[in-house]
Amino acid sequence: MVDAISTIGTAAELSKAQKDKTTLAGDLDAFLLLLTTQLKNQDPLSPLEPTEFTGQLVAFAGVEQQIATNKSLENLLTVQNASLASSVVGFIGTQVNATGSEVPLQDGSAEFSYTLAQNAKNNDITILDSKGAVILNSHGKLQAGTHDFKWDGKDNYGNTMADGAYTINLTPMDFDEQVIGTEIAIKAHVTGVNMASGTTMLEAGDVSIPLDKILAIKEAKSTSSATE
């Protein structure tokens, strides 16, 4: 089922500019009250210098102008976020490839690819759950290049695991027992878009994917439950 888009805040919440304006208004009222009291009680033979409180009034005016500018920027950002939400909603229902080591198990299946910089002597693949417990141990390909891995959602004992987020660990070793450089790219079905944190994230089940991690976008397709 498609998740709803999460947005930033609610209409009832005050923006930072609005809060600053309210605070400034209170400070200005207090300043004017203090100034009026001073003028009423000043020594006629030694009146207050007008330059000091005039400077403070100018400072207040400058702060008020800056708050107005900030409010305009907030309005522009709100419009931009609304436009972005309208555009990224098209991602929902698509199949994406993205860099990252956290893969979603969706409908009992998960898929990712890994790229070895060179040939390996051995290559252990480990899948862990959200608590860090090892769910599956497997052996990966040894040849340099990109390889696909499909997981049928079952653990080492044949138990079917619940859909959710799982972590991929790869430890390919060369013939000198040194770790080989590896790149991992997950494949996931986008179920929603989340903008609550101020950063647009694609939701694939329980996995959040930043837009800048997306490598490719394809039409949704059914996946088969099979291991490599």
Contacts in CASP RR format, 6 or more apart in sequence:
PFRMAT RR
TARGET T0000
AUTHOR 0000-0000-0000
METHOD contacts of the structure
MODEL  1
MVDAISTIGTAAELSKAQKDKTTLAGDLDAFLLLLTTQLKNQDPLSPLEP
TEFTGQLVAFAGVEQQIATNKSLENLLTVQNASLASSVVGFIGTQVNATG
SEVPLQDGSAEFSYTLAQNAKNNDITILDSKGAVILNSHGKLQAGTHDFK
WDGKDNYGNTMADGAYTINLTPMDFDEQVIGTEIAIKAHVTGVNMASGTT
MLEAGDVSIPLDKILAIKEAKSTSSATE
1 191 0 8 1.000
2 92 0 8 1.000
2 93 0 8 1.000
2 191 0 8 1.000
2 192 0 8 1.000
3 92 0 8 1.000
3 191 0 8 1.000
3 192 0 8 1.000
3 193 0 8 1.000
3 203 0 8 1.000
4 192 0 8 1.000
5 85 0 8 1.000
5 89 0 8 1.000
5 192 0 8 1.000
5 193 0 8 1.000
5 194 0 8 1.000
5 195 0 8 1.000
6 193 0 8 1.000
6 194 0 8 1.000
6 195 0 8 1.000
6 196 0 8 1.000
7 81 0 8 1.000
7 85 0 8 1.000
7 195 0 8 1.000
7 196 0 8 1.000
8 81 0 8 1.000
8 195 0 8 1.000
8 196 0 8 1.000
8 198 0 8 1.000
9 196 0 8 1.000
14 22 0 8 1.000
15 71 0 8 1.000
15 74 0 8 1.000
16 70 0 8 1.000
16 74 0 8 1.000
17 67 0 8 1.000
17 68 0 8 1.000
17 70 0 8 1.000
17 71 0 8 1.000
17 74 0 8 1.000
18 71 0 8 1.000
20 67 0 8 1.000
20 70 0 8 1.000
21 64 0 8 1.000
21 67 0 8 1.000
21 71 0 8 1.000
24 60 0 8 1.000
24 63 0 8 1.000
24 64 0 8 1.000
24 67 0 8 1.000
27 60 0 8 1.000
28 60 0 8 1.000
31 56 0 8 1.000
31 60 0 8 1.000
35 53 0 8 1.000
38 48 0 8 1.000
39 48 0 8 1.000
42 48 0 8 1.000
81 195 0 8 1.000
81 198 0 8 1.000
84 195 0 8 1.000
84 200 0 8 1.000
85 193 0 8 1.000
85 195 0 8 1.000
85 200 0 8 1.000
88 193 0 8 1.000
88 200 0 8 1.000
88 202 0 8 1.000
88 211 0 8 1.000
89 193 0 8 1.000
91 190 0 8 1.000
91 192 0 8 1.000
91 193 0 8 1.000
91 202 0 8 1.000
91 217 0 8 1.000
92 190 0 8 1.000
92 191 0 8 1.000
92 192 0 8 1.000
92 193 0 8 1.000
93 189 0 8 1.000
93 190 0 8 1.000
93 191 0 8 1.000
93 220 0 8 1.000
94 189 0 8 1.000
94 190 0 8 1.000
94 217 0 8 1.000
94 218 0 8 1.000
94 219 0 8 1.000
94 220 0 8 1.000
95 187 0 8 1.000
95 188 0 8 1.000
95 189 0 8 1.000
95 190 0 8 1.000
95 217 0 8 1.000
95 218 0 8 1.000
95 219 0 8 1.000
95 220 0 8 1.000
95 221 0 8 1.000
96 187 0 8 1.000
96 188 0 8 1.000
96 190 0 8 1.000
96 202 0 8 1.000
96 204 0 8 1.000
96 209 0 8 1.000
96 214 0 8 1.000
96 215 0 8 1.000
96 216 0 8 1.000
96 217 0 8 1.000
96 218 0 8 1.000
97 113 0 8 1.000
97 185 0 8 1.000
97 186 0 8 1.000
97 187 0 8 1.000
97 214 0 8 1.000
97 215 0 8 1.000
97 216 0 8 1.000
97 217 0 8 1.000
97 218 0 8 1.000
98 185 0 8 1.000
98 186 0 8 1.000
98 188 0 8 1.000
98 209 0 8 1.000
98 213 0 8 1.000
98 214 0 8 1.000
98 215 0 8 1.000
99 183 0 8 1.000
99 184 0 8 1.000
99 185 0 8 1.000
99 186 0 8 1.000
99 213 0 8 1.000
99 215 0 8 1.000
100 184 0 8 1.000
100 185 0 8 1.000
100 186 0 8 1.000
100 213 0 8 1.000
101 167 0 8 1.000
101 168 0 8 1.000
101 169 0 8 1.000
101 184 0 8 1.000
101 186 0 8 1.000
102 165 0 8 1.000
102 166 0 8 1.000
102 167 0 8 1.000
102 168 0 8 1.000
102 186 0 8 1.000
102 207 0 8 1.000
103 110 0 8 1.000
103 111 0 8 1.000
103 112 0 8 1.000
103 127 0 8 1.000
103 151 0 8 1.000
103 165 0 8 1.000
103 166 0 8 1.000
103 167 0 8 1.000
103 168 0 8 1.000
103 186 0 8 1.000
103 187 0 8 1.000
103 188 0 8 1.000
103 207 0 8 1.000
104 110 0 8 1.000
104 163 0 8 1.000
104 164 0 8 1.000
104 165 0 8 1.000
104 166 0 8 1.000
104 186 0 8 1.000
104 188 0 8 1.000
104 189 0 8 1.000
104 204 0 8 1.000
104 205 0 8 1.000
104 206 0 8 1.000
104 207 0 8 1.000
105 151 0 8 1.000
105 153 0 8 1.000
105 161 0 8 1.000
105 162 0 8 1.000
105 163 0 8 1.000
105 164 0 8 1.000
105 165 0 8 1.000
105 166 0 8 1.000
106 163 0 8 1.000
106 164 0 8 1.000
106 188 0 8 1.000
106 189 0 8 1.000
106 204 0 8 1.000
106 205 0 8 1.000
107 163 0 8 1.000
107 223 0 8 1.000
108 152 0 8 1.000
108 153 0 8 1.000
108 160 0 8 1.000
108 161 0 8 1.000
108 163 0 8 1.000
108 225 0 8 1.000
109 150 0 8 1.000
109 151 0 8 1.000
109 152 0 8 1.000
109 153 0 8 1.000
109 223 0 8 1.000
109 224 0 8 1.000
109 225 0 8 1.000
110 150 0 8 1.000
110 151 0 8 1.000
110 153 0 8 1.000
110 166 0 8 1.000
111 148 0 8 1.000
111 149 0 8 1.000
111 150 0 8 1.000
111 151 0 8 1.000
111 186 0 8 1.000
111 187 0 8 1.000
111 223 0 8 1.000
112 148 0 8 1.000
112 149 0 8 1.000
112 168 0 8 1.000
112 184 0 8 1.000
112 185 0 8 1.000
112 186 0 8 1.000
112 187 0 8 1.000
113 146 0 8 1.000
113 147 0 8 1.000
113 148 0 8 1.000
113 149 0 8 1.000
113 184 0 8 1.000
113 185 0 8 1.000
113 187 0 8 1.000
114 140 0 8 1.000
114 146 0 8 1.000
114 147 0 8 1.000
114 149 0 8 1.000
114 170 0 8 1.000
114 182 0 8 1.000
114 183 0 8 1.000
114 184 0 8 1.000
114 185 0 8 1.000
115 145 0 8 1.000
115 146 0 8 1.000
115 147 0 8 1.000
115 182 0 8 1.000
115 183 0 8 1.000
115 185 0 8 1.000
116 123 0 8 1.000
116 141 0 8 1.000
116 142 0 8 1.000
116 143 0 8 1.000
116 144 0 8 1.000
116 145 0 8 1.000
116 147 0 8 1.000
116 172 0 8 1.000
116 180 0 8 1.000
116 181 0 8 1.000
116 182 0 8 1.000
117 144 0 8 1.000
117 180 0 8 1.000
117 181 0 8 1.000
117 182 0 8 1.000
118 144 0 8 1.000
118 174 0 8 1.000
118 180 0 8 1.000
119 142 0 8 1.000
119 143 0 8 1.000
119 144 0 8 1.000
119 174 0 8 1.000
120 142 0 8 1.000
120 172 0 8 1.000
120 173 0 8 1.000
120 174 0 8 1.000
120 180 0 8 1.000
121 142 0 8 1.000
121 173 0 8 1.000
121 174 0 8 1.000
121 175 0 8 1.000
121 177 0 8 1.000
122 139 0 8 1.000
122 142 0 8 1.000
122 172 0 8 1.000
122 173 0 8 1.000
123 139 0 8 1.000
123 140 0 8 1.000
123 141 0 8 1.000
123 142 0 8 1.000
123 170 0 8 1.000
123 171 0 8 1.000
123 172 0 8 1.000
123 173 0 8 1.000
124 137 0 8 1.000
124 138 0 8 1.000
124 139 0 8 1.000
124 140 0 8 1.000
124 170 0 8 1.000
124 171 0 8 1.000
124 172 0 8 1.000
125 136 0 8 1.000
125 137 0 8 1.000
125 138 0 8 1.000
125 139 0 8 1.000
125 140 0 8 1.000
125 149 0 8 1.000
125 168 0 8 1.000
125 169 0 8 1.000
125 170 0 8 1.000
126 134 0 8 1.000
126 136 0 8 1.000
126 137 0 8 1.000
126 138 0 8 1.000
126 168 0 8 1.000
126 169 0 8 1.000
126 170 0 8 1.000
126 171 0 8 1.000
127 134 0 8 1.000
127 135 0 8 1.000
127 136 0 8 1.000
127 138 0 8 1.000
127 151 0 8 1.000
127 166 0 8 1.000
127 167 0 8 1.000
127 168 0 8 1.000
127 169 0 8 1.000
128 134 0 8 1.000
128 135 0 8 1.000
128 166 0 8 1.000
128 167 0 8 1.000
128 169 0 8 1.000
129 135 0 8 1.000
129 161 0 8 1.000
129 166 0 8 1.000
129 167 0 8 1.000
130 164 0 8 1.000
130 165 0 8 1.000
130 166 0 8 1.000
130 167 0 8 1.000
132 167 0 8 1.000
134 156 0 8 1.000
135 155 0 8 1.000
135 156 0 8 1.000
135 161 0 8 1.000
135 166 0 8 1.000
136 151 0 8 1.000
136 153 0 8 1.000
136 154 0 8 1.000
136 155 0 8 1.000
136 156 0 8 1.000
137 156 0 8 1.000
138 149 0 8 1.000
138 227 0 8 1.000
138 228 0 8 1.000
140 147 0 8 1.000
140 149 0 8 1.000
140 170 0 8 1.000
140 172 0 8 1.000
140 228 0 8 1.000
141 147 0 8 1.000
142 172 0 8 1.000
147 228 0 8 1.000
148 228 0 8 1.000
149 228 0 8 1.000
150 223 0 8 1.000
150 224 0 8 1.000
150 225 0 8 1.000
150 226 0 8 1.000
150 227 0 8 1.000
150 228 0 8 1.000
151 227 0 8 1.000
152 225 0 8 1.000
152 226 0 8 1.000
152 227 0 8 1.000
153 160 0 8 1.000
153 161 0 8 1.000
153 225 0 8 1.000
154 160 0 8 1.000
154 161 0 8 1.000
155 161 0 8 1.000
163 205 0 8 1.000
163 206 0 8 1.000
164 205 0 8 1.000
164 206 0 8 1.000
164 207 0 8 1.000
165 205 0 8 1.000
165 206 0 8 1.000
165 207 0 8 1.000
168 184 0 8 1.000
168 186 0 8 1.000
170 182 0 8 1.000
170 184 0 8 1.000
171 179 0 8 1.000
172 179 0 8 1.000
172 180 0 8 1.000
172 181 0 8 1.000
172 182 0 8 1.000
173 179 0 8 1.000
173 180 0 8 1.000
174 180 0 8 1.000
185 215 0 8 1.000
186 207 0 8 1.000
186 209 0 8 1.000
188 204 0 8 1.000
188 205 0 8 1.000
188 207 0 8 1.000
188 209 0 8 1.000
189 204 0 8 1.000
189 205 0 8 1.000
189 220 0 8 1.000
190 202 0 8 1.000
190 203 0 8 1.000
190 204 0 8 1.000
190 209 0 8 1.000
191 203 0 8 1.000
191 204 0 8 1.000
191 205 0 8 1.000
192 202 0 8 1.000
192 203 0 8 1.000
193 200 0 8 1.000
193 201 0 8 1.000
193 202 0 8 1.000
193 203 0 8 1.000
194 200 0 8 1.000
194 201 0 8 1.000
194 202 0 8 1.000
194 203 0 8 1.000
194 208 0 8 1.000
195 201 0 8 1.000
199 210 0 8 1.000
200 210 0 8 1.000
200 211 0 8 1.000
201 208 0 8 1.000
201 209 0 8 1.000
201 210 0 8 1.000
201 211 0 8 1.000
202 208 0 8 1.000
202 209 0 8 1.000
202 210 0 8 1.000
202 211 0 8 1.000
202 214 0 8 1.000
203 209 0 8 1.000
END
